[in-house]
Amino acid sequence: MTKTIDGLMYLNMLRGGARNLGVNRAAVNDLNVFPIPDGDTGDNMFMTIDAGASKTADSPLLGEVASHAAHEMLLGARGNSGVILSRIFAGIGKGLESEREVDIPRFIFALQQGVKEAYRAVSDPVEGTILTVYREAVEAVGRERPDSFEGLFDVMLRALTASLERTPELLDVLKEAGVVDSGGAGFVYIAEGMKAALKGIEFSAGESSPAAKSVNLDAFTEDSELEFGYCTEFLLRLQKSKIDIDGFDLNVFKDWLNSVGDSVVAFKEGTIVKVHVHTKRPGDILNRCQEYGEFLTTKIENMTLQHNETHGKVGYRPKNTKPKKPYGIVTVAAGDGLKEIFTSLGVDAVVDGGQSMNPSAQEMLDAYEAVGAQTVYVFPNNGNIIMTAEQAAAMAEDIDVRIIRTKTIGEGYAAISMFDITVGDTDAVVAYLDEIIGGVVTGIVSVASRDVAGGVEVARGDYIGFVGDDIYVDEKTPEEAMIGLCEKLGAKNYDVMLILAGADADADAAAKMYDTIKAQYRRTEVIMLQGDQPIYDYIMILN
């Protein structure tokens, strides 16, 4: 029976939790309330906890391990569920700081700090979610006070499962969909994996990570040119034998990196320096940096190969401007067409992401810093990305980051297309943008992933037209659904209708649909562009 845990045990527990969630993340993804194939809670939670489990070094010092793992989860957090999960472990980390090992009462105290931190992170906590499931489990452990860590996780798992089964009673949307809360389910899998580690199962640092992505070597041939250089990342441990560590000036170091590369992100924690830089000569940078210390990890990727392999889908290409300009714009989008549209509107950085592919806090932070502006206006364009954007904003240094809470591509497009810095100071600009997004309607057409009864009858495999959580039409083709959605939303009452065709939209069918809609709504300016977005066959923006 385990009476105390140290850093090595705790890290093994995290790795066990990450591995078990990784194995079951598809099941968590499937607990999707809305009937379209965009469930990503399992992926977001897995990538969040795996960032802490796989990037934290072995150490017997519990406080050190817990703090480092929490920091890595903070940077790796994706989606609302991932952000909340990172805050749970941040609270646990605070409860364990400065400890070499802890007994059960102290660990329960740390779990309770996780509850406080998670609720504090959410501006409007909703019961019936992972917040409730985790809180009620911690309360059960606090009441029963088990005498071993194995007993603690037995109690915790019983309470987690019972609370998870009650979530539909607390949220009507879960009851209507016939599912339990996906974030709560993800945490149950994490706790199961942590309990397995207590039984003596050893998990390696890489065991929880997803399989390495295969590289198409033919995407960079003997005739190719190195257009984009190398994405170079490393962790450097400063060495006393080489430099005066206390005298190491990170700002001077970053200035040098900017002189030999771009897209520079560098920060220092203790004696470790984390670096991300794009360069055509990574060897020169590595040789120079080895004068300061030794490498803990390195990663060098050919960005030209990545670019060719994905037909240009390389995410944002940040500008490296010095000194800082007054303001910049960051947005989130998936699909080459959408990215080009936002770039043409003056966006400085387009972070690759959206439904089912939420960016991490680190990716958002990288974009904020890469823009090189004193004030950065951020348009997440997805309700599941707003918390991640806000978490990244809290980590940004010397940047005034303003999150415009756009929940759809339509809101983001309308706000950015009408962006006007001359309306007043920063607060006035934010208020002006908030007013714009309030008058936008975003209609979406996508395939239904399951049957839905009540209201509009939905059959799996049909195409539905919806706004937010409200389904208006169910049709056999995406074009029919789009035409029906126009009628339901009263498109004739709007001045402008912008239609964004998705990556899977049939060009001929889309053209016929466009002609039909344009003929039917002669008083409305109808525009159709190729958005190339995944999942959504069509996005309609009414303004």
C-alpha positions, 0 to 999 in steps of 0.5 A, a space after each residue: 500500500 502506497 503511503 507517500 509519493 515522490 516526483 518519480 511516482 507522480 510523473 509516472 502517474 501523469 504518463 499513465 493518465 496520458 497514455 490511457 486517455 490517448 488510447 481512449 481519446 476517440 471514445 471521448 471525441 465521440 461524446 459530441 453534443 452536436 451531430 456533426 463530426 467535429 468532436 475534439 475534446 479527447 484530442 485536446 485533453 490528450 495533447 494538453 496532459 501529454 505536453 506535461 507527461 512527455 516534456 517533464 524530466 524524471 526527478 525525485 523532487 515532487 514539487 519540481 516535477 509538478 510545477 514543470 508538468 503544470 507549466 508544460 500543460 499550460 503551454 500545450 493547452 488546447 480548447 476549453 477542456 484542455 485549458 480547464 485540465 491545465 488549470 486543474 494540474 496548475 492548482 495541484 502543482 501549487 499544492 505540491 510546490 517545495 515538496 520532495 514527497 507528500 502523504 495522503 492529506 497533503 495530496 488531498 490538499 493539492 487536489 483541492 487547490 486544483 478545484 479552486 484554480 479550475 473554477 477561478 479560470 472560468 469566468 462563468 463556471 457551468 455545472 455538469 461539466 468536467 468542473 463538476 465531475 472533478 470537484 465532486 470526486 475531490 470532495 468525496 476523497 476529502 470526506 472519506 480520507 482513505 489510508 493509501 493512495 490506491 484507496 484514494 484513487 478507488 474512491 476518486 474513480 467511484 465518485 468521478 464515474 457517479 458524477 459523470 453519469 449525473 451530468 445529463 441531469 445538470 445540463 439539458 443539452 447533454 440529456 437531449 443528445 443522450 451523452 455524458 460530458 466529454 471533458 468529465 469522461 476524459 478525466 475519468 480515463 486520466 484517473 484510471 491511468 494514474 491508478 494503473 501507475 500506482 499498481 507498479 506499471 512503468 510508463 516511459 516518457 514517449 509512451 503516451 505520445 502519438 506516433 511520429 508523423 511519417 514524412 514524404 521524402 519525395 516532397 523535397 527532391 534533388 531539384 528542390 530549393 530550400 525556400 522556407 529554411 528549417 524550423 529549429 527548436 531546442 532546450 538549452 541548459 546553461 552551463 556554469 563552466 561556460 558562462 556566468 549564468 546570472 549574467 546571461 541576458 535573454 534580451 541580448 540573446 533574442 536580438 542575436 537570434 533575430 539577426 540570424 533567423 526569424 519567428 523567434 520565440 525564446 524564454 528562460 526558466 531557471 538555467 534552461 532556455 527554450 528556443 524556437 527559430 526559423 533559419 536556413 543555417 541551423 548549424 550556425 545557431 546550434 554551434 553558437 548556442 553550445 558556447 552557452 551550454 549543452 542541449 537537452 532536446 533538439 528538433 529541426 524540420 525542413 519547412 520547405 518539405 512541410 510546405 510542399 507536402 501539405 500544398 502550402 498549409 504551413 499555418 501563419 507566416 509571422 512577420 519579424 518587424 522591429 521596432 514594434 509597430 503600434 498594433 497587429 491582428 491575429 486570427 484563427 482559421 483552417 483552409 487555404 482559401 480562408 487564410 488567404 482571405 484573412 491575409 488580404 484583409 490585413 491580418 498579420 498572423 493566421 494560426 492554423 486551427 478551428 473545429 476539431 483542430 484547436 491550436 495550443 496556448 503555445 501556438 497562440 502565444 507564438 503568434 502574438 509575439 511574432 507579430 511584433 506589435 505593441 497591441 495585438 487584437 485576436 480573433 479566435 473565431 471559435 468558442 472552444 478557442 477563446 479560453 486558450 487565446 486568453 490563457 496565452 494572452 496572460 503569458 504574453 510579456 510586454 504585449 497588450 493582447 485584446 481578445 475579441 470574442 468571436 465565436 464563428 468565422 462569420 463574426 471574425 470576417 465581419 469584424 476584421 473587414 471593418 477593423 478601424 483603428 481610428 475610432 479611438 483608443 484600444 478600449 474604444 476599438 474593442 467596443 466597436 468590434 464587439 458591436 460589429 460581431 453582435 449583428 452578424 449571423 453565421 449559418 453552417 452546412 455540414 453532414 450529420 454524424 447521427 440521428 436527432 429526434 425532436 424539432 427538425 428530424 435529422 438522419 445520419 448522413 443527411 446535411 443539416 443547416 444550423 446556426 450555433 446550436 439550432 438546426 433549421 434544415 435537414 436535406 439530402 445534399 449540402 446545396 439543398 441544405 444551404 438553399 433551405 437555410 437561406 430561406 429559414 434565416 430570412 436572407 432577403 433581409 440582409 444587405 450582404 451574403 458571403 458564402 465560403 465553399 468548403 474543401 469537399 464542396 463539389 465545384 459544379 454543384 456549388 456554382 449551380 447553388 450560387 446561381 439559384 441563390 443569387 437569382 432568388 435574392 436579387 436585393 442582397 449582394 451574394 458573394 461566393 469564395 473558396 474557403 477550403 475549410 474542413 468539416 463545413 461544406 458551406 459557411 454563410 455570413 449574413 450582415 
